[in-house]
Amino acid sequence: MMMALSLAGNALLARLLTPSDMGAYFYAASLAIFFAAVAQLGLGRIATKTIAENLAVGDAGGARQSAKAILRLGALAARGLVVIASAASGMLGLSLVFVLLVPLWIFVESAQRLIAEVLRGFDDIRAATLFGGLVAAGVFVGLLWIVSLTPSPLDQIHAVELKISSIAFSTILALVVLWRMFNTQVVSASINTRLSSPSLLRQSAPILITNLTWLTMAQSDIWIVAAFRHPSEVAVYGAAARLAILVSVPLDIVNAVIAPSIARLYKLGRKNELEKMLRDSATLASIASIASLILYMSLGADILEFVYGSVYRDGAMVLALTSLGQIVNVWSGSCGLALMMTDHQRALMLISVLRSVLTVSAALALVQPLGIVGVAGVMALGVALQNIWTLGYVKHAVGIWTHARMWIR
């Protein structure tokens, strides 16, 4: 549902904005998403892991203390990054959308994601899903639909304002739900000491670096295309790349549900059960993803035209290549998440950094001679390399496989 709403939002934007404004919107969105991850300091996965581990041993008080400490630290980091981002944009002489609106987008995006991970740690998957982006996406689509019924034109600044308003509304609702949870929950005394900020940062630093390298891979293609190609090509590339993400949606759903279970099962030493859960979920996700891949490979240009308009048919090859990379990601299963939830963050960080350096370097070398197709091919290879490497390391370090099997056990 989340990806369907995101797709609907992008489709409406493509019809309300010019290709140049659409490219500028994609660029602003990529910056906001990247720096929102910086603002979280890697605390999202630490929240899920720590809260789930406390609950696994019956320490509800420790889970609640952990959640409060993580939220306080996350809020402080987000405020600091907003000030830095706004000042840097002003010094560089960037437009209003970057000086004022993107920093605000960073703040609400980081708050929304961190609160959702806290809810996920408490095993409230429904609330985590709703307030991890689903509500915001639904509100954004509704606002764009209302705009489409009016004669007033839409530009990139108003589009960003609508996006920020949608995320802020979702974040406020998430805070209300979390506050009510804290006030109605029966909590026993904690058997753990209070988590300090330095302790949290030591745990989250490798995850932060890993997330940043993943996001660099996910967003740097837009940045590279924006730096070297025409804005209309940025729009075509961004539209195709975001449509390809639908291939990995089944795995995203799996990861959203099983993250607390990975931490619990590993904490309790139940590796056989953990491997079965991971491999069966990867198998189910792969079956669902193959259908999207087949459609994109055979009808890519027609699908792009149907969703975004005829201008975007040129992104068919980008869509096909990016989808191939995503299918390897899904087949490999939740290997990266498994390393995060089993205290192997540093290894995942090193794999991610090396892969990011190699892939971005290759994309920079090919963007001029091969254009957006060359960038898409390099990015797809990078995704495949990261997942196969991570899959092998999970087997080495944890002793389990996470990839899809040929049957469901």
LINVEN-V563145 format. One record per pair of residues at least 4 apart in sequence whose C-alpha atoms are under 6 Angstrom apart, sorted by the first residue. I is the first residue (numbers start at 1). J is the second residue. D is the distance in whole Angstrom. If there is no record, write none. Layout:
i:I j:J d:D
i:I j:J d:D
//
This chain:
i:2 j:134 d:5
i:3 j:7 d:6
i:5 j:137 d:6
i:9 j:141 d:5
i:11 j:307 d:5
i:11 j:308 d:5
i:13 j:17 d:6
i:14 j:308 d:6
i:17 j:21 d:6
i:17 j:22 d:6
i:19 j:232 d:5
i:19 j:235 d:6
i:20 j:231 d:5
i:20 j:232 d:5
i:21 j:156 d:5
i:22 j:235 d:6
i:23 j:231 d:6
i:23 j:234 d:5
i:23 j:235 d:4
i:25 j:156 d:6
i:30 j:219 d:6
i:32 j:36 d:6
i:32 j:102 d:6
i:32 j:106 d:5
i:34 j:215 d:6
i:36 j:106 d:5
i:36 j:109 d:6
i:36 j:110 d:5
i:39 j:77 d:5
i:39 j:78 d:5
i:40 j:74 d:6
i:40 j:110 d:6
i:41 j:208 d:5
i:42 j:204 d:5
i:42 j:207 d:5
i:42 j:208 d:4
i:43 j:47 d:6
i:43 j:204 d:6
i:44 j:114 d:5
i:44 j:117 d:5
i:46 j:50 d:6
i:47 j:51 d:6
i:47 j:118 d:5
i:48 j:117 d:6
i:48 j:118 d:6
i:48 j:121 d:4
i:49 j:263 d:6
i:51 j:63 d:5
i:51 j:121 d:5
i:52 j:121 d:5
i:52 j:260 d:5
i:53 j:264 d:6
i:54 j:59 d:5
i:54 j:63 d:5
i:55 j:59 d:5
i:55 j:60 d:6
i:56 j:264 d:6
i:59 j:190 d:6
i:60 j:187 d:6
i:61 j:187 d:5
i:61 j:188 d:5
i:61 j:189 d:5
i:61 j:190 d:4
i:62 j:190 d:5
i:62 j:192 d:6
i:70 j:74 d:6
i:78 j:107 d:6
i:81 j:85 d:6
i:82 j:103 d:5
i:85 j:103 d:6
i:86 j:99 d:5
i:86 j:103 d:6
i:89 j:94 d:6
i:89 j:99 d:5
i:90 j:99 d:6
i:96 j:100 d:6
i:97 j:101 d:5
i:97 j:157 d:6
i:98 j:102 d:5
i:105 j:109 d:6
i:105 j:164 d:5
i:108 j:168 d:6
i:112 j:171 d:5
i:113 j:132 d:6
i:116 j:128 d:4
i:116 j:131 d:6
i:116 j:132 d:5
i:119 j:124 d:5
i:119 j:128 d:5
i:120 j:124 d:5
i:120 j:125 d:5
i:120 j:128 d:5
i:121 j:260 d:6
i:125 j:129 d:6
i:127 j:131 d:6
i:128 j:132 d:5
i:130 j:134 d:5
i:130 j:135 d:5
i:131 j:135 d:6
i:131 j:170 d:6
i:131 j:174 d:6
i:133 j:137 d:6
i:135 j:170 d:6
i:136 j:166 d:5
i:136 j:167 d:5
i:136 j:170 d:5
i:139 j:166 d:6
i:140 j:163 d:6
i:140 j:166 d:5
i:175 j:179 d:6
i:181 j:185 d:6
i:201 j:205 d:6
i:204 j:208 d:6
i:206 j:345 d:5
i:206 j:346 d:5
i:206 j:349 d:6
i:207 j:211 d:6
i:207 j:345 d:6
i:210 j:349 d:4
i:210 j:352 d:6
i:212 j:216 d:6
i:213 j:352 d:6
i:213 j:353 d:6
i:213 j:356 d:6
i:215 j:219 d:6
i:216 j:220 d:5
i:220 j:224 d:6
i:222 j:226 d:6
i:225 j:229 d:5
i:225 j:234 d:6
i:226 j:234 d:6
i:233 j:237 d:6
i:234 j:238 d:6
i:235 j:239 d:6
i:236 j:312 d:5
i:236 j:315 d:6
i:240 j:315 d:6
i:240 j:319 d:5
i:244 j:319 d:6
i:244 j:323 d:5
i:247 j:289 d:5
i:247 j:292 d:6
i:248 j:326 d:6
i:248 j:330 d:6
i:250 j:285 d:5
i:251 j:285 d:5
i:251 j:330 d:6
i:255 j:259 d:6
i:261 j:265 d:6
i:263 j:341 d:5
i:265 j:270 d:5
i:275 j:400 d:6
i:276 j:280 d:6
i:278 j:402 d:5
i:279 j:402 d:5
i:279 j:403 d:5
i:279 j:404 d:5
i:280 j:408 d:6
i:282 j:333 d:5
i:282 j:403 d:6
i:282 j:404 d:5
i:283 j:404 d:4
i:283 j:405 d:6
i:286 j:330 d:6
i:286 j:331 d:6
i:295 j:299 d:6
i:296 j:300 d:4
i:296 j:320 d:6
i:297 j:320 d:5
i:300 j:316 d:5
i:301 j:313 d:5
i:301 j:316 d:5
i:304 j:308 d:6
i:304 j:312 d:6
i:304 j:313 d:6
i:305 j:309 d:4
i:305 j:310 d:5
i:305 j:312 d:6
i:305 j:313 d:5
i:318 j:373 d:6
i:318 j:376 d:5
i:321 j:377 d:6
i:322 j:376 d:6
i:322 j:380 d:5
i:325 j:380 d:4
i:325 j:383 d:6
i:325 j:384 d:6
i:328 j:384 d:6
i:329 j:387 d:6
i:331 j:403 d:6
i:331 j:404 d:5
i:332 j:403 d:4
i:333 j:402 d:5
i:333 j:403 d:5
i:335 j:391 d:5
i:335 j:402 d:6
i:339 j:344 d:5
i:340 j:344 d:6
i:340 j:345 d:5
i:356 j:360 d:6
i:359 j:382 d:6
i:363 j:367 d:6
i:363 j:375 d:5
i:363 j:378 d:6
i:366 j:370 d:6
i:366 j:374 d:6
i:367 j:371 d:5
i:367 j:375 d:6
i:370 j:374 d:5
i:387 j:391 d:6
i:393 j:397 d:6
i:394 j:398 d:5
i:395 j:399 d:4
i:395 j:400 d:5
i:395 j:401 d:5
//
